[in-house]
Amino acid sequence: MVSAPTRFCLLVVAATLARSELAVAQSDDARSDQSAVPSGISGAVVRPAAPAKEAPKKPVIVLPELTHFEHADYPAEAEKSGLQADVVLKLTVDRDGNVTKADVAEPAGNGFDEAAKAAALKFKFKPATRDGVPIPVVIPYRYSFTLTAKPGAAVPPPTPTTGNLLGGVRLAESNTPLAGATVTITLADGSQRQVVTDETGSWRLEGLPPGKYQVRVESPGFQAVENREEVGVGEETEATYRLAPVSEGIEITVQGERPPREVTRRTIERREIDRIPGTSGDALRSIQSLPGVARPPGLAGFLIVRGSAPNDTQVYVDGAQVPLVYHFGGLSSVVPTELLEKIDFYPGNFSTRFGRVGGGIVDVALRSPDTQCSGPYGSQTDRKGCFHGMAQVDLIDGRLTLQGPLPVKGWTFAVAGRRSWIDAWLKPVLESAGSSVTAAPVYYDYQLIVDHKTSSSRFSLRAYGSDDKFRIIVTDPAAQDPAFGGTLSFGTSFWRAQALYEADLSRAVSSNSMVSVGQDSVGFSVGNFLFSLDNVAIYARHEFGFKVASGIKINTGLDFAISPYEVVVRFPQPPRPGEPDSGPFAARPPKESHEKGTVFRPAWYAEAELQPTNRLRVIPGVRVDYARDSGHTDFAPRIVARYDLVKGADPDHPELQARRTTLKGGVGVFYQPPQFQETNPVFGTPGLTSNRAIHYSIGIEQELTRQVDISVEGFYKDLTNQVSRTPSATGYSYGNQGLGSVIGLEALLKYKPSKRFFGWIAYTLSRSVRQDSPASAQYLFQYDQTHNLIMLGSYRLGRGWEFGGRFRIVSGPLDTPVLASPALPALYASDAGAYTPLQAKAFSSRLPLFHQLDLRIDKRWQFKTWRFSAYLDIQNVYNNAAVEGLAYNYNYSRQSYQTGIPIIPSLGMRGEF
Amino acid sequence: MRIVMSGGVMRLATFLSLFLLGCGPDFDPPSELHSLRVLAVQKDLPYAPPGATVNLQMLWQDASPLAGREVQVAWSPPCYDPPADLYYACFSDPNAFGDMVAVQDPGNPEHTSFPVPLDIISRRMMGADASNNAPYGVTYVFFAVCAGELTLLPPTSDATSFPVGCKDTTGKLLGADDFVAGYSSIYSFDGISNNNPVIKGFEFRGQPVADPAVCLKDDCLPLGGSAPAVDFDCDDPEHPEQSARCVPTCADDGDPACTGYAFRPTIDKHDSANQDIDEVSAKQLGRTVGEQMWIDYYTDAGGFKSPVRLLNDATNGWNDDYGTEFYAPKTPGLSRIWAVAHDNRGGMAWSGITLKVR
């Protein structure tokens, strides 16, 4: 079949005029200038004076016009194969309109090029002109070869040469279409094409040459998505993208080991806190999943840090001490997670900013109120001044939060409250166990924050508090000790009113102040025994930071604790950990102490942040504490250093790219004043000095990939001057002759939170021992835990689903066994009508290994103006009967394991806007 | 001020944490007697002034299948004012227990007495302190009930190891089911005394149990020790009241699934002995404080709904509902019930009855 080009394209987008032809034309113009007139005697040519200069006229150029088209012979093989093609030629057209040269600019192959060239050389043009004068030109020309059907036969559709790319954009959580998202593709030549999704979230790009394209989808407030898509000839490639909101709100930072001005940063985002299984989203419980923190017994809320007693670790809220961290010793923490900005956790070797404890520090900071405005479906905007609220319920309590702007410009507020309802279901349980319930266990807490921020300062007022109480009458006293019968009441409450001010006074000077006033009340009574503490708690702290020179900054501050108190205690003298059981309390006359006084403990500290090179950072410091109640002054020097062996993007180690390697270490002295009962004239011995600990630590941090870090740290604590006691004729005589040590290794392999996943593996190996005096035998510390391995992770499945798990393997708890047969295991204390155990060496028996799996699943639904989420958190999924202690029969002749929590599902729901 | 939870409060927190959520085994309750047991040791002077002589009387029971065997009962010499009031500090001189092994009162082995030294308080050099804690002295008397022969044990490194053992005829040391040792502590204050609770009788199924079916204190001796229970006729026409103490067997053998038969010792809350003021606490608090009192129930066949009941709460006062319910065993026979009333200052009293299960 003979084909003829049915169409041709004359491509004259940019006329290319060879500089030489144009130059020739110009020179021709010069030679043809006839305006000179010969005159004068000498034969000079007198030219008329040059006319006054005027704007040069633009030449009028007319492109060549094809007058004769030559049909090319269709390449036979190509015709048989049904191929079509375009050949782009460069044609040189002379002044007569003849094509003197044809070059192939874009070949098509398959014989098309030769055929097009041969035909083009026979074209005839009306020549191009400039100001009416014919000129030679070079022009591009596209010669198309197209197959046509025989007359009468069906015309095959034209063979497509391009493809289309289309699809949709939706919200990741709810699968709702997202309008207004921008889809950008990058072509092979680097150019881009863009399209915006319509109201149905759909988009379409047509006429794309075949090949692979980088596609980027983005929308304000959402995390951008990129992918590579392939377009085929004549095909439509469909792709749907799902965007997730940018992680919002507060970042809870749990920082380990280093002083606050320079810490080993173990960042746990809010997302991690909310999702760690087994913690019900409690931020402070998440600390128990870090290395260096031992597992407490049962659900107790103790923090056992690096082999230290729970009493040796102090929790602060914005620098003010709080008497209790958890409601009823372990149910939930007294400050809800959603009001936390960060948690700084220092397991040891902390800054001179903190003192009066020898173990660890947990410093909780309340957040600034959130007034960031959200767009539809939770997308973030740059606007501020909006309100946010939240309501949450689970099996234990319910809570409400509201935050937003105040009418006065620059001021914001947040208010929150929580109340438990365990009283609703626990009351019948207690009554069936033989108790008359006067006040079922109930707790509540409340928080109010008012903030004002400028570019260089921040002022914040806070008020928060907590209250726990229950009161029952136990009409069936415990057979093991009938002293635990009758009226049993427990109550704790505290409140704080705080003011904080932070400001950059100049480029080199910063100031940080905190004042807190509050009240604590703790009461516990059973039968005719009681413990009651009421005190006013006043804390004040002020710190200045001075940047003295480049690489030198000095921080210095004052830290006051003032507390008028009244304590009443009526109890028989209890045994201390490590001492044999002294018998039931039931028939022992109580000792009473009624003490009033004022604790006054000022401290001064100073610290220098030295950075002699960009790799080395050294922080020496000193803290001086005075305690008026004991009359002693404690002087505590400390030093911490970090050295970046390999900095990120180190030119000396290009093969490591951005894999930072940091060595770190520190040594410091830490003092902890004796406890109240140790210096009390009735129960203890006045005049004791502070317990002392020297912390040593050395470690390494290594970035393995951008997402994965590993840190390994060894620590040693030398405990001296520890308060201990010996029996005496009049009771007990206390002294500072106790000793101890803790040695251990912590490792943390962490996958930093990405779009889909976060997780870590934490392992601690440690040994903690004590000695009551240099001459006495050493024994394992009560909470010693040789091995502690935690593996946890959480994965976003998409569409609002997230699934997580935590698995723990921990050395079993220590126990003090009774004497083994044939020795008697117990004596009958006839006055109490109960047996008292005769015990072997303290903490000489370790119970079986603990292991437990917790799982959690979350689902979130994002609606246009609000969000709903629900979770199911199952503790102890495979119902492992973990041994928490030993249970004995009435005369201790038989024993059995006491197991911990069974499988416990916990369901929670939250709505927020 | 840092609030540091005392050891006791910390133990309570851990105890509650485990109690509320933990699971433990089901051992036999201490109220069900299946072995050699000491139920009570009463002192005629629960608070004994310096210079007084204190008499102690023991109630014990051999509820083992071998009841009727020979049992040795012995007392130690008194141990005065051990350091820090620790009973096990008395073990530091194990030779002091030699008399416990050697000396017995064949006539009334369940009884002993000792003198309280005149300087029992002053020797401790404890003066009254600002918190009004009255100075005191304390005496420990140890006892042993052995279904074999008592023997002095060699010293060990364990500070709490009791220095006396009980061996059988082959010389093998017997365990806790055949050998019971314990102690009674007697406090001495200047001018502060204490009375034992007073039990006047017994009620069973709401009806008073007539004398002589009720044993009170010494009268229980025939019903204690190795003496078998005294049988009676439920259908005796001359004593129709005895039928009230007859109950049918229960296939669930003393379980709460059985029918419960209410009973209680008769304790008059208006009796002055039962309304003692805890003078030590009163002096400390500056106000009247009652005693903490409770009742331990025991049986050698069957079970109870609540084996320990509150009798008087120092804060809330008297608990009228101090009784409990008896669940019959599955085997017919005689079943004895004892009620031992305690106060929190070493005072106690007991009473008991015999039931017939058929």
Interface residues (C-beta under 8 A of the other chain):
Chain A: P297 G298 L299 A300 P310 N311 Q314 Q321 P323 L324 F328 G329 G330 R356 G434 I473 V474 T475 D476 P477 A478 A479 P482 A483 G485 G486 T487 F490 D520 V522 F524 S525 G527 N528 F531 L533 N535 A537 A561 S563 Y565 V569 R570 F571 Q573 P574 P575 R576 P577 P580 S582 G583 A586 A587 R588 P589 P590 K591 E592 S593 H594 E595 V599 Q675 F676 Q677 P681 V682 P727 S728 A729 T730 G731 Y732 L819 S821 P822 A823 L824 P825 A826 L827 Y828 A829 S830 D831 A832 G833 A834 Y835 T836 L838 Q839 A840 K841 A881 E884 G885 A887 Y888 N889 Y890 N891 Y892 S893 R894 S896 Y897 Q898 T899 G900 I901 P902 I904
Chain B: M1 R2 I3 V4 M5 S6 G7 G8 V9 M10 R11 L12 A13 T14 L16 S17 L18 L21 G22 C23 G24 P25 F27 D28 P29 P30 S31 V38 A40 V41 D81 P83 A84 D85 L86 Y87 Y88 A89 R123 R124 M125 M126 D129 A130 S131 N132 N133 Y136 F142 F143 L153 T156 D158 A159 T160 S161 F162 G165 K172 L173 G175 A176 D177 F179 V180 A181 G182 Y183 S184 S185 Y187 D278 V280 S281 Q284 L285 V289 Q292 W294 D296 S306 P307 V308 R309 L310 D313 A314 T315 N316 N319 D321 V340 H342 N344 R345 G346 M348
